[in-house]
Amino acid sequence: MGKEYVSASKRNYVVALLLETPPTAADLAECFPGLTAAEDELSLAGFLGDSETARLVVETLPHPWPDSTDLHDRSAEEFGLGTEPWGLQRSLEQCWVWDTASAAVSRHQAVVRVRRESTGAEGGVLDTPQVTARDVTQLIRQALAAATLPGVLAYFQPAGEVLLPPHVVAEMLEHATIAQIPPLDLWSNIRLSWLTDDWSLVETIGNIQLGLPDVEVYYEHDRQETNDVAALARSVSLRMLQEESAPKTGESFETHAGGRFVVKAANENLLPPNRPIARLLPEDGGELPEDLARRLGLG
């Protein structure tokens, strides 16, 4: 399964913080002292890092996150690569580590959007997934500077549909640094969907930001534990970051519990949003239900 590198000119990513009320211009400027304020006092901007190949743009949206279908036409430029309508709603439905997420999000009335914006100085350069992962991580670290603003309720990474308390984001970044692994959980969520009485789907969301497919893993409840399947989806995503270990159609993978899955060709994903997919099916076990097999183009 080949890898599609991300064009440097398209590497625009977004991280958001959801707040109870809009921050003051002074508070925002204090969080980002190296950026220059715009005349509207609602945004700041400056170069990201030492080069002039990317800009950091911090903007206040004095309204809740625009999660409706009108987001689609604006997502690429304003809301980052991979951001799709209803991502916030899906992130709430698939929020596994925060029991009070819905209550927190329901209170938000403003957004601080932190955006990496390409300047075009890279020309036609293509960046590897490892480089892109580094850039996304850098943007997340920059966004945490705003976590000290009054009334911050949540961290939201829209393209990966990740929703977390800000202090958990800081802890996960620290853990990833110590372990020397990319913090996948901060830009890519794991989603679980029950498809039939016996079959479920675990999938990742957000890999498109790195020019990589997301991972779908189909499994039977009585044969595999969901946590083992989710760990397999993460493991395959990590392998994709290395060209030489990227999964190939027909290749088998094993879970920690010993279940084996094989990579199958996939023309399209099963559930929205539309994106490239690496599909894994059980190598042994029962047959897919006829209706599900037909939906996957296998029957």
N, C-alpha and C positions, 0 to 999 in steps of 0.2 A: 504494500500500500504506500504509494509515493507521497511525498511531502510537498506542500505548496508554500513556498516562502512568502512572507508578507512584504509587499512593496513599502519602502520607507515613506513614500508620499501618502500612504493610506493609514499610517499608524497613529490614528487619533483615538484615544481611550478616555473613558470617564469613570470617575469614582464620585459617589455622592454621600453627603451627610444630611440626614433628615432632622429638622429642628422644630421646636414648638413655635418659635417666632423668628423673623429675620434678624440676623446679627446687625449690629451697628457697623458703620464704615470703619470706625476706629478699632473696634474689636477685631474685624477681619484683617485690617492692616497690621495689627499687632501679631497675629498668627503668621503672617507672611511678610516679614519686614523687607525681603529682597525684591518684592514685586512693586510695580507702579500702579497707582490707582487711576481708573478711568474717570471721566468727568461725571458720569452718572452715579459714581460712588457705590455702584452695585457690583463692580468687577475689578480684578487686579490681573496684571499680566507681566511676564518677564521670561527670559530664556531659562530652559530647564537644563541645569548642569552647566558645564564650562563651554560647550559648543553652541553654535547658533542653528542647530539642526531641528530643534524642537522648542516649543514655548509651553510654559505652564500658565494656564488661564483659570482663575478662580472667580466664580460668578455666584451671586445670590439670586435665587428665584423666589420671589415673595409670594409663593403659592405652593400647594402640594405637588409632588412629583406627577408629571403629566403622563399617566399610565394608559391613556386611551389610544384608539386607532390613529388619531391624527399625529401621533409620535412618529409613525413610520416614515413619512416623507422628510422628516428633519433629522432622523437618527444618525445618519452617517456623519454629518458635519457637527451637529450640536450635541449629540448624545453618545457618540462613540461607536466604533466598529462593533457590530454584533448586537447592539441594543434594539429590542423589538417591543411592540405594544404589549401591554399586560404583563410585563416582566416582573413588576413589583407584586402584583397579585399572585403570580406563580411562585415567586420567592416566599411569600407568606404561606402558601399551601405546602411548600416543600422546605420548611424551616425546621431543622432537626435538633438544634442545640439551644433554642431560645423559646421557652414556653410562653413568655409574655410578649412575643414579637407583635402580634396583632394589636394589642392594647397600646404599645408604644407607637406603632406606625399610624394608628388612627388619630393620634394627637398631633401629628406633624402638620405644620402649616407653612413651612418654608424649607428650602433646599440650598445647601452650598454644593455647587457642582465644581469639581476639580478635574480639569481636562488637560490632557497632553495633546498638543496641536502641532502637527508637522509643519515646518516652515518651507518645505520643498528644497532645502539646501542639499539634501542627500541625492538629488537627481533620481536616476533610475535604480538606485541601490536596492537589493533585496536582502532582508535580514532573516537570519535563521530563527527557528522557534526559541532557542536558548537566549538569543539577544532580545527578542521580543518579550520573553518572560521577564528578563531583567528590567526592561523598560516599564512593564506593567507593575512590577513590584516597586520600582522607584516611585511611580505615581501614587501607589497606595501609601507609601511612607510619607510622601508630601501631603496627602489628604489628611493624615492623622494629626497634622499640625493644627487643623481646625477642630479637633475633637475636644479641645478645651473651651470652645465657645459656649456661652450660656444656652441652655436648653437643647443641647444635642441629644437626640434620641436613638439614632441608629446609623450604622454604616451600611451602604447599599452599593453593590457593584452590579450595574444593570445588565451588562452583556452576559455575565455569569449567573445572574439571578441569585446573588449571595446577599443575605441579610443577617447582620450580626450586631451585638453591642460593641461600641468602639473599643472598650478595654479588652475584649476578647481578640479583636484584630491585632492589637499590640502584642498580646501574649502569643498568638499564632505566628506573627512575624519573628518574634524572638526565638521561638522553638525551631522554625525553619532555618534561621541563621545558624543556630547551634548544631542542628542536624545536617546542615549543608545540603538542603533540598529546596526546590522551589515551593512557595506557599500556595499550592494549587487550590486549597480550600477557600482562598481569598478572592479568586477570580473565576472559579468554576464550581458550581453546586452539583450535588448528587441528587437526582430526582427518582422517586419510586412511584410506579403506577401498577395497580392491579388490573390485569387485562381479562382474565377469566377466573373461574373458581379455583383453578390450579396453577395458572401461569401469571408471572409478574415481569415487569421490565424495570431494570435499573439503568439509568443513563446519566451521562455528564452533560453539562451545558456551559458554554463559554470558551471552548477550545478554538473556536473560529477566530478569536482575537490573536492567536498565535499562528494562524494559517494551518491549523490542524483539524481533523474531523473529531466530532464528539464520539463517545463510545456508548453503544447500546448493548446490554447483556440481558438476554431472555432466559428465564429459569422457572423450574417447577418448585412450588413452596415446600413440598414434602421431601425434596431431594437436596436442596441447597438452603443455607442460611443467608438472609439478606445482607448481613454485614460482610460475609465472605465475598458475596457477589459485588458489593460496593467497593471493597478493597481491590478486587480484580479490575474494576473499571478504572480506579485510580492508578493501579500498577501499569495498565496498558497506556494510559495517558502519559505517565512518566517515560515509558519506553519510546513514545512518539517524539519526545524531545531530542532523541539521538537518532540520526539518520540510519546508522548501521543496525539499530535494534527496532526500527519501526515495524509494526505488525503487518504481515502480508496475508492476502487471501489464501485460506487453506491452512494457516498456521494455528497450532493448538496452544492454549494457555491453561494453567492449572491453578485453582484456588488453594488457599491455605488448608482447607479441609479435604482436598483431593479431587474435587469436581473438575472435569475437563470441558473446555469450551473451544470451539473452532471459529475462526474468522470467516464470514461469508460476505460475498459481494452485496452491496446495498445501493440501490438507485436513489432512494430518498428515505428520510427519517419517518418514523411512525407518528410522533407527536410534535406539535409546534414548539418553537419556531422552526422554519425551514433552514436546514444547514447540512453540511457534509457529515457522514456517519461511518464509523467502523462498527460493524454488527457482529456480535458473538452469540452463537447458539450452542446448546449442550452437545457435546460430542457423543454422549451416550445418554440413554434415558428415553422417556416417552416422546411420541410424535406431537408436534404442534397441533392444536385444534385447527380444523379445516378453515374456519373463518379467519383465524389469526394468520395462518399460512398464506391465505389468499391476500390479506392486507399487506403482507410482506413480500408479495410477488413470488411466493414459493409453491403456490398450489394452483 
